């Protein structure tokens, strides 16, 4: 592990949802840097430091927020690959999904996700969820009504 600040990696193909997550993090005062990738292959490349992310600062994310329905490689496959690899299987993964279907959610837990959340979420839901997976979050204090 390095002294580099750890990030929260957001794998989300919908730019609108990604921007909403960013705003929610700001409103909740979550001070971790949020890195956004647009599909499952990018998420795998970022975590492994491959492809366009070769040479990025070393270290794994503090957390992966993972959408399930993404192009190229879907979220279930990203989860399967990360949890099957001893180099990445300790990364906490919170799955973000638009479905609350028990079959899909059960599969996420079988593959090793820490928590499954149904979108959309309010800012306080992110804080509660991140604490539930055991992540101690540095927070920033924002003046009331900001940002």
C-alpha positions as CSV (number, residue, x, y, z in Angstrom):
1,X,0.0,0.0,0.0
2,X,1.2,3.5,-0.8
3,X,0.8,6.9,0.9
4,X,-1.2,8.0,-2.2
5,X,-4.7,9.0,-1.3
6,X,-7.1,6.1,-2.0
7,X,-10.1,6.7,-4.2
8,X,-13.6,5.4,-4.6
9,X,-13.9,4.0,-8.1
10,X,-17.3,4.4,-9.7
11,X,-18.1,2.1,-12.7
12,X,-21.2,3.6,-14.3
13,X,-22.0,4.0,-18.0
14,X,-24.7,6.6,-17.5
15,X,-23.0,10.0,-17.2
16,X,-26.2,11.5,-15.6
17,X,-26.1,8.8,-12.8
18,X,-22.3,9.4,-12.4
19,X,-22.9,13.1,-12.0
20,X,-25.7,12.5,-9.5
21,X,-23.3,10.3,-7.4
22,X,-20.7,13.0,-7.5
23,X,-23.2,15.6,-6.2
24,X,-24.5,13.2,-3.6
25,X,-20.9,12.6,-2.3
26,X,-20.4,16.4,-2.1
27,X,-23.7,16.9,-0.3
28,X,-22.8,14.1,2.1
29,X,-19.4,15.6,2.8
30,X,-17.5,12.5,1.5
31,X,-14.0,13.7,0.9
32,X,-12.5,10.6,-0.9
33,X,-11.7,11.4,-4.5
34,X,-14.2,9.8,-6.8
35,X,-12.8,8.3,-10.1
36,X,-15.4,7.5,-12.8
37,X,-15.0,4.9,-15.5
38,X,-17.7,4.3,-18.1
39,X,-17.8,0.6,-18.5
40,X,-16.8,-2.7,-17.0
41,X,-13.7,-3.2,-19.1
42,X,-12.4,0.3,-18.0
43,X,-13.1,-0.7,-14.4
44,X,-11.0,-3.9,-14.7
45,X,-8.3,-1.9,-16.5
46,X,-8.2,0.8,-13.8
47,X,-8.0,-1.7,-10.9
48,X,-5.3,-3.7,-12.7
49,X,-3.4,-0.7,-13.9
50,X,-3.7,-1.9,-17.5
51,X,-4.7,-0.3,-20.9
52,X,-5.3,3.4,-20.6
53,X,-4.6,3.2,-16.9
54,X,-1.1,1.7,-17.2
55,X,1.1,3.9,-15.1
56,X,-1.6,5.3,-12.9
57,X,-0.5,5.8,-9.3
58,X,-0.3,2.4,-7.6
59,X,-2.9,1.1,-5.1
60,X,-6.3,-0.3,-5.1
61,X,-9.5,1.7,-4.6
62,X,-10.9,2.0,-1.1
63,X,-14.2,0.9,-2.7
64,X,-15.7,0.1,-6.0
65,X,-19.3,1.3,-6.7
66,X,-20.3,-1.0,-9.5
67,X,-23.3,-0.6,-11.9
68,X,-24.5,-3.9,-13.2
69,X,-25.8,-3.0,-16.7
70,X,-22.7,-1.7,-18.6
71,X,-21.3,-2.1,-22.1
72,X,-18.3,-4.3,-23.0
73,X,-18.1,-6.1,-19.7
74,X,-21.2,-6.1,-17.4
75,X,-21.0,-5.6,-13.7
76,X,-21.5,-9.3,-12.7
77,X,-18.5,-10.2,-14.8
78,X,-16.4,-7.4,-13.3
79,X,-17.4,-8.7,-9.8
80,X,-16.6,-12.3,-10.7
81,X,-13.2,-11.5,-12.1
82,X,-12.2,-9.2,-9.2
83,X,-13.3,-11.7,-6.5
84,X,-11.6,-14.6,-8.3
85,X,-8.2,-12.8,-8.3
86,X,-6.2,-12.9,-5.1
87,X,-4.7,-9.5,-6.0
88,X,-8.1,-7.8,-6.1
89,X,-10.5,-10.0,-4.0
90,X,-10.3,-7.8,-0.9
91,X,-11.6,-4.6,-2.7
92,X,-15.0,-3.9,-1.2
93,X,-17.7,-3.8,-3.9
94,X,-21.1,-2.1,-3.5
95,X,-23.3,-2.9,-6.4
96,X,-25.7,-0.2,-7.7
97,X,-28.6,-1.5,-9.6
98,X,-32.0,-0.3,-10.9
99,X,-33.6,-3.7,-10.2
100,X,-34.5,-5.2,-6.9
101,X,-35.1,-8.6,-8.4
102,X,-34.0,-11.3,-5.9
103,X,-32.3,-13.5,-8.5
104,X,-29.9,-10.7,-9.6
105,X,-29.2,-9.5,-6.1
106,X,-28.6,-13.1,-4.8
107,X,-26.1,-13.6,-7.6
108,X,-24.2,-10.4,-6.6
109,X,-23.9,-11.7,-3.1
110,X,-22.8,-15.2,-4.3
111,X,-20.0,-13.5,-6.3
112,X,-18.8,-11.6,-3.3
113,X,-20.3,-8.1,-3.3
114,X,-20.4,-6.5,0.1
115,X,-23.7,-4.7,-0.4
116,X,-26.4,-4.3,-3.1
117,X,-28.2,-1.0,-3.4
118,X,-31.2,-0.1,-5.6
119,X,-30.9,3.3,-7.5
120,X,-31.7,6.1,-7.1
121,X,-30.2,6.9,-3.7
122,X,-30.1,9.9,-1.5
123,X,-26.8,11.3,-0.2
124,X,-27.2,9.9,3.3
125,X,-27.8,6.4,1.8
126,X,-24.2,6.5,0.4
127,X,-22.7,7.4,3.8
128,X,-24.7,4.7,5.5
129,X,-23.8,2.1,2.9
130,X,-20.1,2.9,3.0
131,X,-20.1,2.6,6.7
132,X,-21.9,-0.7,6.5
133,X,-19.1,-2.2,4.4
134,X,-16.6,-1.0,7.1
135,X,-15.1,2.0,5.2
136,X,-14.1,4.9,7.5
137,X,-14.7,7.9,5.4
138,X,-12.8,11.2,5.6
139,X,-15.4,13.9,5.5
140,X,-15.5,17.5,4.6
141,X,-17.7,20.0,6.3
142,X,-19.8,22.1,3.9
143,X,-21.6,25.3,4.8
144,X,-25.4,24.6,5.1
145,X,-27.0,24.8,1.7
146,X,-23.8,24.1,-0.3
147,X,-22.5,22.9,-2.7
